[in-house]
């Protein structure tokens, strides 16, 4: 086992701060590992090998933060030494220093999350990588660009992050969403034995509040359907995509955008949800075909007129089209007297609500997607004969006539 001591080296220039360093001895070899921490000689307690101060205010807070960081560094060095010793393969003092430097570079929150984001993209999980990227951007803003080691995350820091978001007007579900992603990152580091679990998330909210119901009754869907929007093509297109989502059993917009022409065969659309990978099969109805026939055949390989030009940045295109549709749906909402924010996602909620009213089992479509766990819904959908849902969908579409 290595010997690890905290040392102080005074500056060669009078009245300037000296440097904290770590002396590591193993098998009679000595190495010095410099830190970034600098204090004045009067702030170093040689007998206790730690920093100290009798000042108040910001300087005291600064010294206390250095003391905590020194404690973390020594703890990290000790853990590295124990890990190398437990391998039973033999190691040198340079191995301890190299592992510590590697740790400092790779196992900060920013760097570790960036590596996870890159792996998610490599594995084709683009949407998940985007949510991790949004979380990283939010946490980076909170930290004002200052990175932090994974094992330095504390419940106090997470409580401060939660309070910072609330002050900025972030809704509770979004705060919880970011916190859950950070917790997943932290837990991955624990599972990889990079850090020990200190449970820094124990005092912050990681649940999901029930959202305000966003489903529209069929009577309002009818009003949207019969609107004469021919003088305004952008509004007409937004309405058509809203209805198409509704007709397709509340299909999410990302799945609509990436539906391929080859997915439509023998009167059925078969596709896999991009979010879960679950395969769904939906009967293609005349209502869907009427909308499709309004637009020129897509030059790309996709079925619907959302991503129209091959060779473009498809994800960027789908997001921009989605933004424009949701913007135009707000104008349509005014026309029909809808007070809730009208978005493409409302079509998903509305179909689920209508399906429930038409007799689809609650275990399959639980209160307009207001269930606590989407996994439960996925399990039941996977075991349900798709013809049952298609029959319910047929009843719903007939109700609009």
C-alpha positions as CSV (number, residue, x, y, z in Angstrom):
1,X,0.0,0.0,0.0
2,X,1.2,3.5,-0.8
3,X,1.7,6.3,1.7
4,X,-0.2,9.5,0.9
5,X,0.6,12.8,2.6
6,X,-0.6,16.4,2.0
7,X,2.3,18.9,1.8
8,X,2.7,22.6,1.4
9,X,5.4,24.4,-0.6
10,X,6.0,28.0,0.1
11,X,6.5,30.4,-2.8
12,X,10.1,31.6,-3.5
13,X,8.7,35.1,-3.7
14,X,7.7,36.7,-0.4
15,X,4.1,37.4,0.3
16,X,2.8,35.2,-2.5
17,X,0.7,32.1,-2.1
18,X,2.3,28.7,-1.9
19,X,1.1,25.4,-3.5
20,X,-0.6,22.4,-1.9
21,X,0.8,19.1,-3.2
22,X,0.5,15.4,-2.4
23,X,3.5,13.2,-1.6
24,X,3.0,9.6,-2.6
25,X,5.4,6.9,-1.5
26,X,5.3,3.3,-2.7
27,X,8.0,0.7,-2.6
28,X,10.5,3.4,-1.5
29,X,9.8,5.5,-4.6
30,X,8.5,9.0,-4.0
31,X,6.4,11.1,-6.4
32,X,4.9,14.6,-5.9
33,X,1.5,15.4,-7.4
34,X,0.8,19.1,-7.6
35,X,-2.7,20.5,-7.0
36,X,-4.2,23.7,-8.2
37,X,-4.8,24.9,-4.7
38,X,-2.8,27.9,-3.5
39,X,-2.8,29.4,0.0
40,X,-0.7,31.7,2.1
41,X,1.8,30.3,4.6
42,X,-0.3,31.5,7.5
43,X,-3.2,29.4,6.2
44,X,-1.3,26.2,6.3
45,X,-1.3,24.1,9.5
46,X,1.8,21.9,9.3
47,X,1.0,19.9,12.4
48,X,-2.3,18.8,11.0
49,X,-1.4,18.8,7.3
50,X,-4.4,20.9,6.4
51,X,-5.4,24.4,5.5
52,X,-6.8,26.7,8.2
53,X,-7.8,30.4,8.5
54,X,-9.0,32.8,11.1
55,X,-10.4,35.2,8.6
56,X,-14.1,35.6,7.9
57,X,-16.3,36.1,4.8
58,X,-15.3,35.0,1.3
59,X,-11.7,34.0,2.2
60,X,-12.9,31.7,4.9
61,X,-15.4,30.1,2.5
62,X,-12.6,29.7,-0.1
63,X,-10.3,28.0,2.4
64,X,-13.0,25.7,3.6
65,X,-13.7,24.7,0.0
66,X,-10.0,23.9,-0.6
67,X,-10.0,21.8,2.6
68,X,-13.0,19.8,1.3
69,X,-11.3,19.4,-2.1
70,X,-8.1,18.2,-0.5
71,X,-10.1,15.7,1.5
72,X,-11.8,14.4,-1.7
73,X,-8.4,14.1,-3.5
74,X,-6.9,12.1,-0.7
75,X,-9.9,9.9,-0.6
76,X,-9.6,9.4,-4.3
77,X,-5.9,8.6,-4.2
78,X,-6.5,6.1,-1.4
79,X,-9.3,4.4,-3.3
80,X,-7.0,4.2,-6.4
81,X,-4.2,2.7,-4.3
82,X,-6.6,0.1,-2.8
83,X,-7.9,-0.8,-6.2
84,X,-4.5,-1.3,-7.7
85,X,-3.4,-3.3,-4.6
86,X,-6.4,-5.5,-4.8
87,X,-5.6,-6.5,-8.4
88,X,-2.6,-8.4,-7.1
89,X,-0.6,-7.6,-10.3
90,X,1.9,-5.3,-8.7
91,X,2.0,-1.5,-9.4
92,X,4.2,1.5,-9.1
93,X,3.8,4.9,-7.6
94,X,3.6,6.2,-11.2
95,X,0.5,4.0,-11.7
96,X,-1.2,5.7,-8.8
97,X,-0.4,9.2,-10.2
98,X,-1.4,8.2,-13.8
99,X,-4.7,6.8,-12.6
100,X,-5.5,9.9,-10.6
101,X,-4.7,12.2,-13.6
102,X,-6.9,10.0,-15.8
103,X,-9.7,10.1,-13.3
104,X,-9.5,13.9,-13.1
105,X,-9.8,14.2,-16.9
106,X,-12.5,11.6,-17.6
107,X,-14.6,11.4,-14.4
108,X,-15.9,14.9,-14.1
109,X,-19.6,15.4,-14.6
110,X,-19.2,17.3,-17.8
111,X,-16.7,14.8,-19.4
112,X,-18.4,11.7,-18.2
113,X,-21.8,12.8,-19.5
114,X,-20.2,13.8,-22.8
115,X,-18.8,10.3,-23.2
116,X,-22.2,8.8,-22.5
117,X,-23.8,11.1,-25.1
118,X,-21.2,10.1,-27.7
119,X,-21.9,6.4,-27.0
120,X,-25.6,6.9,-27.2
121,X,-25.2,8.5,-30.6
122,X,-22.9,5.7,-31.8
123,X,-25.6,3.2,-30.8
124,X,-28.2,5.0,-32.7
125,X,-30.1,6.3,-29.7
126,X,-30.2,9.9,-31.0
127,X,-33.2,11.1,-29.1
128,X,-31.9,9.8,-25.8
129,X,-28.6,11.5,-26.5
130,X,-30.4,14.7,-27.1
131,X,-32.2,14.6,-23.7
132,X,-28.8,13.9,-22.0
133,X,-27.3,16.8,-23.9
134,X,-30.2,19.1,-22.8
135,X,-29.6,18.0,-19.2
136,X,-25.8,18.6,-19.5
137,X,-26.4,22.1,-21.0
138,X,-28.8,23.0,-18.1
139,X,-26.4,21.7,-15.4
140,X,-23.5,23.5,-17.1
141,X,-25.4,26.8,-17.0
142,X,-26.2,26.2,-13.3
143,X,-22.4,25.6,-12.6
144,X,-21.6,28.7,-14.7
145,X,-19.3,26.5,-16.9
146,X,-17.3,25.1,-13.9
147,X,-17.0,21.4,-14.1
148,X,-17.2,19.2,-11.0
149,X,-15.9,15.7,-10.2
150,X,-18.6,13.0,-10.0
151,X,-17.7,12.1,-6.4
152,X,-18.1,15.7,-5.4
153,X,-21.8,15.8,-6.2
154,X,-23.6,16.3,-2.9
155,X,-27.2,16.6,-1.8
156,X,-26.5,20.3,-1.2
157,X,-25.4,20.9,-4.8
158,X,-28.5,19.0,-6.1
159,X,-30.8,21.0,-3.9
160,X,-29.2,24.2,-5.1
161,X,-29.6,23.0,-8.7
162,X,-33.3,22.3,-8.1
163,X,-33.8,25.8,-6.5
164,X,-32.0,27.5,-9.4
165,X,-34.3,25.8,-11.9
166,X,-37.4,26.8,-9.9
167,X,-36.2,30.4,-9.8
168,X,-35.9,30.3,-13.6
169,X,-39.5,29.2,-14.0
170,X,-38.8,25.6,-15.0
171,X,-41.8,23.4,-14.3
172,X,-41.5,20.6,-11.7
173,X,-41.7,17.7,-14.3
174,X,-38.9,19.2,-16.3
175,X,-36.8,19.7,-13.1
176,X,-37.5,16.1,-12.2
177,X,-36.6,14.9,-15.7
178,X,-33.2,16.6,-15.6
179,X,-32.6,15.3,-12.1
180,X,-33.4,11.7,-13.1
181,X,-31.0,11.8,-16.0
182,X,-28.2,13.1,-13.7
183,X,-29.1,10.4,-11.3
184,X,-28.8,7.8,-14.1
185,X,-25.4,9.2,-15.0
186,X,-24.3,9.0,-11.3
187,X,-25.6,5.5,-10.9
188,X,-23.7,4.4,-14.0
189,X,-20.5,5.7,-12.4
190,X,-21.3,3.8,-9.2
191,X,-22.0,0.6,-11.2
192,X,-18.7,1.0,-13.0
193,X,-17.0,1.3,-9.6
194,X,-15.7,4.8,-10.4
195,X,-17.3,6.3,-7.3
196,X,-19.0,5.2,-4.2
197,X,-22.7,5.9,-3.8
198,X,-23.3,8.9,-1.5
199,X,-26.9,9.3,-2.7
200,X,-26.8,13.0,-3.5
201,X,-30.3,12.9,-4.9
202,X,-32.1,11.9,-1.7
203,X,-33.4,15.4,-0.9
204,X,-34.6,16.4,-4.4
205,X,-37.8,15.5,-6.2
206,X,-37.5,12.8,-8.9
207,X,-41.2,11.9,-9.3
208,X,-43.7,12.9,-12.0
209,X,-46.6,15.2,-11.3
210,X,-49.8,14.5,-13.1
211,X,-50.1,17.0,-15.9
212,X,-53.2,19.0,-16.8
213,X,-55.4,16.9,-19.0
214,X,-54.7,17.8,-22.7
215,X,-57.3,15.6,-24.4
216,X,-59.9,17.3,-26.7
217,X,-63.4,15.9,-26.9
218,X,-64.5,14.4,-30.2
219,X,-66.8,17.4,-30.8
220,X,-63.8,19.7,-30.9
221,X,-61.9,17.3,-33.1
222,X,-64.8,17.6,-35.5
223,X,-64.6,21.4,-35.5
224,X,-60.9,21.2,-36.4
225,X,-61.6,18.7,-39.1
226,X,-64.3,20.8,-40.9
227,X,-62.5,24.1,-40.8
228,X,-62.0,25.6,-44.3
229,X,-58.3,26.3,-44.2
230,X,-57.6,26.2,-47.9
231,X,-56.7,30.0,-48.1
232,X,-53.9,29.3,-45.5
233,X,-51.8,26.3,-46.7
234,X,-49.6,26.3,-43.6
235,X,-52.6,26.1,-41.3
236,X,-54.1,23.5,-43.5
237,X,-51.0,21.4,-43.3
238,X,-50.8,21.7,-39.5
239,X,-54.4,20.6,-39.2
240,X,-53.8,17.6,-41.5
241,X,-50.8,16.4,-39.5
242,X,-52.8,16.9,-36.3
243,X,-55.6,14.7,-37.7
244,X,-53.2,12.2,-39.1
245,X,-51.7,11.7,-35.7
246,X,-55.2,11.2,-34.3
247,X,-56.2,8.8,-37.0
248,X,-53.0,6.8,-36.5
249,X,-54.0,6.0,-32.9
250,X,-52.1,8.9,-31.4
251,X,-48.9,8.2,-33.2
252,X,-46.0,10.5,-32.0
253,X,-44.8,13.1,-34.5
254,X,-41.3,11.6,-34.7
255,X,-42.7,8.3,-35.7
256,X,-45.0,10.0,-38.3
257,X,-42.0,11.9,-39.7
258,X,-39.9,8.7,-40.2
259,X,-42.7,6.4,-41.5
260,X,-41.4,4.9,-44.7
261,X,-43.4,4.2,-47.8
262,X,-42.4,0.5,-47.4
263,X,-44.1,0.5,-43.9
264,X,-47.5,0.7,-45.7
265,X,-48.4,-2.8,-47.0
266,X,-51.6,-4.6,-47.7
267,X,-53.7,-1.9,-45.9
268,X,-51.6,-1.8,-42.8
269,X,-48.8,0.4,-41.4
270,X,-46.2,-1.6,-39.5
271,X,-43.5,0.4,-37.7
272,X,-41.4,0.4,-34.6
273,X,-41.6,3.2,-32.1
274,X,-38.4,5.2,-32.1
275,X,-38.7,5.8,-28.4
276,X,-39.1,2.2,-27.2
277,X,-38.5,0.0,-30.2
278,X,-41.9,-1.6,-29.8
279,X,-43.5,-2.8,-33.1
280,X,-47.1,-1.5,-33.8
281,X,-49.4,-2.4,-36.6
282,X,-52.2,0.0,-37.6
283,X,-54.9,-0.4,-40.2
284,X,-54.6,2.2,-43.0
285,X,-58.1,3.9,-43.4
286,X,-59.6,6.0,-46.0
287,X,-59.4,9.0,-43.7
288,X,-55.6,8.7,-43.7
289,X,-55.5,8.2,-47.5
290,X,-57.6,11.3,-48.1
291,X,-55.0,13.4,-46.3
292,X,-52.1,11.7,-48.1
293,X,-53.8,12.3,-51.5
294,X,-53.9,16.1,-50.8
295,X,-50.1,16.3,-51.2
296,X,-47.7,15.4,-54.0
297,X,-45.9,12.1,-53.6
298,X,-43.0,12.5,-51.3
299,X,-39.7,12.6,-53.2
300,X,-37.9,11.0,-50.2
301,X,-38.5,7.5,-49.0
302,X,-40.9,8.6,-46.3
303,X,-44.6,8.2,-46.5
304,X,-45.9,11.5,-45.1
305,X,-45.0,15.0,-46.4
306,X,-42.9,16.0,-43.5
307,X,-39.3,15.2,-44.5
308,X,-39.7,15.9,-48.2
309,X,-36.1,16.4,-49.6
310,X,-33.7,13.5,-49.6
311,X,-30.1,14.3,-48.5
312,X,-31.1,17.0,-46.0
313,X,-30.5,16.9,-42.2
314,X,-33.5,14.8,-41.5
315,X,-33.6,15.3,-37.7
316,X,-33.2,19.0,-38.1
317,X,-36.0,19.1,-40.7
318,X,-38.4,17.0,-38.6
319,X,-37.9,19.3,-35.6
320,X,-38.3,22.5,-37.6
321,X,-41.5,21.2,-39.3
322,X,-42.8,20.2,-35.8
323,X,-42.1,23.6,-34.4
324,X,-44.0,25.3,-37.3
325,X,-46.9,22.9,-37.0
326,X,-47.3,23.6,-33.3
327,X,-47.1,27.3,-33.9
328,X,-49.9,27.1,-36.5
329,X,-52.0,24.9,-34.2
330,X,-52.1,27.7,-31.7
331,X,-53.9,29.8,-34.4
332,X,-56.3,26.9,-35.1
333,X,-57.0,26.6,-31.4
334,X,-58.3,30.2,-31.4
335,X,-60.5,29.5,-34.3
336,X,-62.3,26.6,-32.6
337,X,-62.3,28.2,-29.1
338,X,-59.7,25.8,-27.5
339,X,-58.1,27.3,-24.4
340,X,-55.5,24.6,-23.7
341,X,-52.2,24.9,-25.6
342,X,-52.9,22.9,-28.8
343,X,-49.9,20.9,-30.0
344,X,-49.3,17.7,-31.9
345,X,-49.1,15.8,-28.6
346,X,-52.7,16.8,-27.8
347,X,-53.7,14.5,-30.7
348,X,-52.1,11.6,-28.9
349,X,-53.9,12.4,-25.6
350,X,-57.2,12.9,-27.5
351,X,-57.1,9.6,-29.2
352,X,-56.3,7.8,-25.9
353,X,-59.2,9.6,-24.2
354,X,-61.6,8.7,-27.0
355,X,-60.3,5.1,-27.1
356,X,-61.1,4.8,-23.4
357,X,-64.6,6.1,-24.0
358,X,-65.1,3.6,-26.8
359,X,-64.2,0.6,-24.6
360,X,-60.5,0.0,-25.1
361,X,-59.2,-1.6,-21.8
362,X,-57.8,0.9,-19.3
363,X,-54.8,-1.4,-19.0
364,X,-54.0,-0.7,-22.6
365,X,-54.8,3.0,-22.9
366,X,-54.7,4.3,-19.3
367,X,-56.4,7.6,-19.0
368,X,-55.2,9.4,-22.1
369,X,-51.5,8.3,-21.5
370,X,-51.7,9.7,-18.0
371,X,-50.3,6.4,-16.5
372,X,-47.5,6.4,-14.0
373,X,-45.4,3.9,-16.1
374,X,-45.4,3.7,-19.9
375,X,-43.8,0.2,-19.5
376,X,-47.1,-1.2,-18.2
377,X,-48.9,0.1,-21.3
378,X,-46.2,-1.4,-23.6
379,X,-46.6,-4.8,-22.0
380,X,-50.4,-4.8,-22.5
381,X,-50.2,-3.5,-26.0
382,X,-47.7,-6.2,-26.9
383,X,-50.1,-8.9,-25.8
384,X,-53.3,-7.4,-27.2
385,X,-54.6,-8.5,-30.5
386,X,-54.1,-5.5,-32.7
387,X,-57.6,-6.0,-34.3
388,X,-59.2,-5.0,-31.0
389,X,-57.5,-1.6,-31.1
390,X,-58.2,-1.3,-34.9
391,X,-61.9,-1.9,-34.2
392,X,-61.9,0.8,-31.5
393,X,-60.1,3.1,-33.9
394,X,-62.8,2.5,-36.6
395,X,-65.5,3.4,-34.0
396,X,-63.6,6.6,-33.2
397,X,-63.2,7.7,-36.8
398,X,-66.9,7.0,-37.5
399,X,-67.8,9.3,-34.7
400,X,-66.2,12.2,-36.6
401,X,-68.6,11.8,-39.6
